[in-house]
Amino acid sequence: MCESCCQRLLSTDQKEPFLSHWPLSPLSPVYTMGRVEFYALWSLLEAPRQLISKGGRMSFQLPLPLPLPKQLIVFGLGEWSSYTRDTCITVQLVTGETQKQPLGTLSADSRLDTRSLVWEGEWSRNIVMECVKLASQGIPAKLSLTVTGQVLKAPKFSSSTPARRRLSVGVLKSPLLSESTIVPVRAPEDKSQPEEVTELVVGGKLKDSPPLKKAAVNLPLHSKQGGKGGQGNLKKLNWKPKNPRRLRFSSRGSEEGSEAEVCPSPRWYHSICLCDPETAILIGGEGANQQPCKDSLWKLEIDSDFWFPMDELCAGPSPQSSRGHTATFDLETKKLFVFGGMRDRCNFNNVYILDTVEWKWTLVTAVGKVPTLTHHSATMYQRELYVFGGLCPQSGTEIGGCSNSLYIFNPDYNIWYQPIVEGERPLPRFGHTATLLGNRVVIFGGRRSPSPVYLNDLYILDLGYMEYSTVSTSVEKPSPRSFHAAVKVSDHKFLVHGGCSLLGPLSDAFIFDIDTLSWCSVKFGDLPPMPRAGHTLLNLTSSHLTDADKEKHKGRSICSVLIIGGSDASGTFYCDNPKLQLELD
């Protein structure tokens, strides 16, 4: 398509851009002077979506929902003078690791009329077959844009994002489209950034308030550090800091810091789980000033270290962003179960199910004895959800007593019930962890309520016999704590990291072996992660280790663990993703 034709499609006249007839999307911020932002459009019922920058603005990506569209428009808005005439911008569709189909090229050369392109044609047979496979797994295709050639430095700029989003549809004046073609769409609530993050322009530079990784919040916890753990058998843990992706500008206002990189806002009390070896889903959490995070739902592509905001891409009634909920994935049905939590002194007992094949939410109308819990644990076993402990609401107060009851939710019949369990039940608690190893759930730590008593006891629930057993471990066991993180690292071991204690936030780590019923402390290599609580851990498995890592640890069993979010319980919230490599033998 020539430049003049596409310009008429993208503008109603010389003064009012056609883009103004769509509500702005969190994925489609208005462009700012000093750089080019790229957008894709495949439906007149949706807003154009911005391709996300990756690799120093030389590579851009955007998830493309399936089935594949019949037409596709890709265009750029901004200062094209930052590119030279020799710069070539290639657009292609990517499915899986190898299947690609070129869609065309963009160019900064005004003589070529290629600052936008319209694709309309046939998808290749290999692409179609691969997309059928991806759709069955709930994985979208990718629209990839790659910049080759020389790129000039962009001048400094200030954000031109409006304070409010456009909610109404303006007068349609495009000569190519009639009003009957466009269906008005109201803008959804802005969930792309936490409301506590603001940006100010001072002296030609951007100044953020509060700082990028810090926000003041009053917490009923001490700030002293502790919890060095035992000095017994030590295991080596290597720490690799990872560069966080940000959805805000650099506080320095430099050219290098002006990237609109995308990542979840700093938070704690969120949930995250793997839905396949390559993909993780993050839900909810709380940021500064005890405010729920507006950017609630994210998808992490682990292999490429790429975050995708998913709030606006899912159909159906979605859960409110909250804290202290659980998100548990069922590998058999490929569904994610979100239960409980708290927001603005309101406790929830709803069950929301996210179908990760169709990316559609469902609110369950449950029957039976439905619990109302916060900071509980949830485990999926044989297609049933096992919920233990947590805070129970009391009339007139935000925090009531805590529970030691076991509830089971059956999604086939949407019913809650309490099983008969033998053995000595654990003490009531919240902020604990429950890790599934085979057919046994290992419950560790937590806190009593209302008295601030921290626990470090350990119970095993055998799901075959439905019987509790208490475990007396060695003196090397972790100190009492709550709001720590735990993750399975092998068939018979799990890792515990961080948490809160009477002395403040913790940074130590331990491994429990269910076969030997013993703990061993973990020694960090290089610099350890910051003390934190309310964070989560992901076992990335050995498939995500680099060749250098595998060669370094040749002949030894290792796993790679990712830390997401958390807080130091004294005003600092994290959005970094430090990576730990753990030797298990």
Sequence and secondary structure as in RCSB ss.txt:
>XXXX:A:sequence
MCESCCQRLLSTDQKEPFLSHWPLSPLSPVYTMGRVEFYALWSLLEAPRQLISKGGRMSFQLPLPLPLPKQLIVF
GLGEWSSYTRDTCITVQLVTGETQKQPLGTLSADSRLDTRSLVWEGEWSRNIVMECVKLASQGIPAKLSLTVTGQ
VLKAPKFSSSTPARRRLSVGVLKSPLLSESTIVPVRAPEDKSQPEEVTELVVGGKLKDSPPLKKAAVNLPLHSKQ
GGKGGQGNLKKLNWKPKNPRRLRFSSRGSEEGSEAEVCPSPRWYHSICLCDPETAILIGGEGANQQPCKDSLWKL
EIDSDFWFPMDELCAGPSPQSSRGHTATFDLETKKLFVFGGMRDRCNFNNVYILDTVEWKWTLVTAVGKVPTLTH
HSATMYQRELYVFGGLCPQSGTEIGGCSNSLYIFNPDYNIWYQPIVEGERPLPRFGHTATLLGNRVVIFGGRRSP
SPVYLNDLYILDLGYMEYSTVSTSVEKPSPRSFHAAVKVSDHKFLVHGGCSLLGPLSDAFIFDIDTLSWCSVKFG
DLPPMPRAGHTLLNLTSSHLTDADKEKHKGRSICSVLIIGGSDASGTFYCDNPKLQLELD
>XXXX:A:secstr
  HHHHHHHHBSSSSSBGGGGS  BTTB    TTSEEEEEE  TTS  EE EEETTTTEEEEEE SS  SEEEEE
EEE GGGB TT EEEEEEEETTTEEEEEEEEES GGGT SEEEEES   HHHHHHHHHHHHTT  EEEEEEEES 
B           SS   S      SS  GGG          SS TT EEEEETTEEEEES TTB     SS    
B     SSEEEEEEE      SS  TT  STT        S BS EEEEEETTEEEEE  B GGG B S  EEEE
ETTTTEEEE GGG BS      BS EEEEETTTTEEEEE  EETTEE   EEEEETTTTEEEE   EES    BS
 EEEEETTEEEEE  B  BTTBS   BB  EEEEETTTTEEE    BS     BBS EEEEETTEEEEEEEE SS
S  EEEEEEEEETTTTEEEE    TTS  SBBS EEEEEETTEEEEEEEEETTEEEEEEEEEETTTTEEEEEEEE
SS     BS EEEE  GGGS HHHHHHTTTS EEEEEEE  B SSSBB     EEEEE  
